[in-house]
Amino acid sequence: MASTSTLVEPKRFSAARILTSSGFGLLFDSFDVGLLSYVLVSLAKDWHLSTTVTGLIGSVSSIGMAIGSAFAGSLADKFGRRNIFLFTLLIYSIATGLSAFAAGIGIFFVLRFFVGLGLGGELPVATTYVLESSPEEVRGRRVVFLEMFWAFGSLVAALVSFFVIPHSGWRVVFLLGAIPALYTIILRLALPETPKYARLDKRPSMGAALRQIWTNGIARRSVVTWALWFVIHPLDP
């Protein structure tokens, strides 16, 4: 298997296209996280929800994201980065679109869980896709550019909340979030699997992939990374 330092990108797939299709996935992730706090204010008024219920809505989204993040990496090791990226983004798109038609708090809870599941799974897979599709000398730079889309997503959430919710309501916001996400899926269909994954002779099982992050030499890095993300996450919008 070729080393990552000698990784060569397919010429017909530009770095800009890889970053754009992956970055929009992160943008929608950030968009949803930032938008939810604004939507809950309007939703609480329309459905006369208590602060406890609105807090639970945010919590069920986070639970979905935690589960999605935990298993998406192992699924991507088994079925490919590109396939799982598409699958998680599709879950997000469908659940977000259906949220616009939710008639009660029960179905809204379920849909928010699936939105979180898709978003949580998409985030690590999109980053891995860019990492494995980039030569070593530009890998770090591209990941930095990729993370910039998170900031753009927060900005879009603020603008949509300011201009759309007061005039059109929270349901329109979910439709706006689903339609562009479906377009991102179309963009992603044109991209190949990462060169590193395509060269693998054997696909690890989910169990083997999960055990690998706790093996000697990796377990410590796994704990530190988890701790960092645990501390950073509450700072998100």
N, C-alpha and C positions, 0 to 999 in steps of 0.2 A: 504494500500500500504506500502511495506517495506521501511524503511528509508535508505538513501544512506550510512549511517554509518555501516549498516549490509549487505551491498551489497556483494554478493558472486559471483565470476566469474565461468562460466561453465568450468569444468575441461578440456574439450577436446580442448578449445581454449586458447592457451598460450598468455601471455602478449606480448611476442616477435612477435607473429603472428599479433596481433591486432595493435601493434605499427608499424610493417613493412608495412602492407597494408595501414594504415592511413598515415604513414610517407611518403611513395612514392607519395601519392597525393600532399602533401606539397612540396616535392622535384620537381615535375613537375611544380607546381605553381611558385616556385622560379626560376626554369630553364627557363621558358618562359619569366618571367619579366626581368631576367638578359640577356637573349639571344637577346631580341628584339633590344636592342641598337646596338649590333654587326651586326645583320641581316640588319638593316635599312641602314647601311653604304654601304653594298654590293647591296642592293635593289635599293638604290638611283642611283648608278652607272649604273645598268642594265636597269632601266626604266627612267633614266634621270629626277629624281624627285627633286623638289625644297625643301628647308628646311621647308617651310610651310606645304607641303604635308607630309613629313616624321614626322613632329610634330603632324599632325592630326592623323596619324596612331597610334602613341603612345596614343593619347588622346582617340580614339575610343575604344582601348583596356581597358583603365581605366574606361570609361563609362560603358562598359560591366561588368567589375568587380564590380563596385559600384551597379549596378542593381542586379547582381547575389547575392552579399552579402546581399542586403536589403531583398530579398524575399526568399532566400534559407532556412533561419532559420524558417520562418513561414511554408514553405512547409515541412520541416523536422518535425515540430510539428504535422502536419496533416498526412503525409504519412510515416514517419519513417526516422531515421537518415541514416540507411543503404541504403534504397531505393534512397534517394536524393543524397547521396554520389555517388552511382553508376551512377545516371542520370547525375549529373554535370560532372563527369569524362568522361562519354561517349560523352557528348557535346564537351568537350575539345579535346578528341581524334579524333573525326570525323572532327572537324573544323581545327585542326592542320594538320591532314593528307591531307585534301583537299587544304590547303594553299600551299602545295608543287606544286599543279597543277594550281594555279591561273594564268590566262592569262593576267589580267589587274588590274589596281589599284582599280576599282570599286568593283569587287568580292573580292579582297583582303581586302578592308575595311569591307565588310560584314562578312567575315570569321574571321577577327580579333575581331569583336564585339562578335561573338559567342564563340571564344576562351576565351575572358575576362569574358563572362557570366558564362561559365563553371568553370573557375578558381576561380572567385569571390565567386561562390556558394559553391564550394568544401571546401574552407579554413575553414570557421566557422563550417561546418558540421563535418569535420574530427576531429576537436578539441573537439567538443561536443561528438562525438562517443567515443573517448578515455576517456574523463571525466566520462561519464555515464557507461562505461564498467570497471572502475577501483574502487577498494575499497578506502575509504576515506584516509587511512593511506599512500597510495602510489600514490594518484591521482596527486598531484603537481609534483612529481618526473617524472611521465610518461609524463606529458604535456611538461616538460622541454626537455626530450628525443625526444618527437615528434617535437618540434621546431628546434632541431638540424638538421633535414632533410632540413630545409630552407637553412641553410648554405651550406649543401652538394649540393643542387640544384644550388646555385650561383657558386660553384666551378666547377660543371659539365658544366655549361653554358660557363665559361671562357675557359675550356679545349676544348670543342667542337668548340667554335669560333676560337681558335688558330689552331687546327689541321684539322678541316673539311671544314670550309668556304673557306679558300684560295685555296683548292685543288678540292673540289666537289661542292661548291656553296651553296647558302642559301636554295635551295629547298630540298636538302638532309637532312638538319638540321631539317626541319619540319617533315620529315618522321621518323627520329630518335626519335623525341619527341612523335610521335603518337603511335608507336609500343609498347614501354614499358608501356605506359599508358593503352593500351588495356590489357596487361598482369596483371596490377594492378587490373583491373576490375575482371579478373578471380580469383585473390587472394581474392578479397572482396566478391565474390559470396559465398565463403565457410564460411563466418562469419555470426553470428546471429545478430538480432536486439539487441540494448542495453537492459540490464535487466530492467533499470528504465523505458524506454519507453514501453517495452513489458508488464509491469504491469499496465499501464494506463488503466482505465476503459472507459475513454472518450477522444477522440481526439479533440483538440480545432480547431476551424475554423481559416483560415488565418487572418481574421479580428480581431478575439479575441486574437490571438497570437501577432499581431502588437500592439493592444491596451494595452496589458499586460505590455510591456516594458516601457509604459508611465504612469503607475499607481503610486499611492503614495508609496514611499519607494523604487521604482525601477527607476523612471524617472531620478533622480539625477545621479545614477550610469550609466545609459545609456548615458547621456550627457558626463560624464567624460570619459567613454570608447571610445565614438566616437571621442572626442577631442584628446585623446592619439593616436588613430590609424591615425587620420588626420595628426598629427605632425610627426609620425614615418614613414608613407608611403613614403614621398619624399626621405627618407634616403635609401630606397631599391635600389638594383643595377639597 
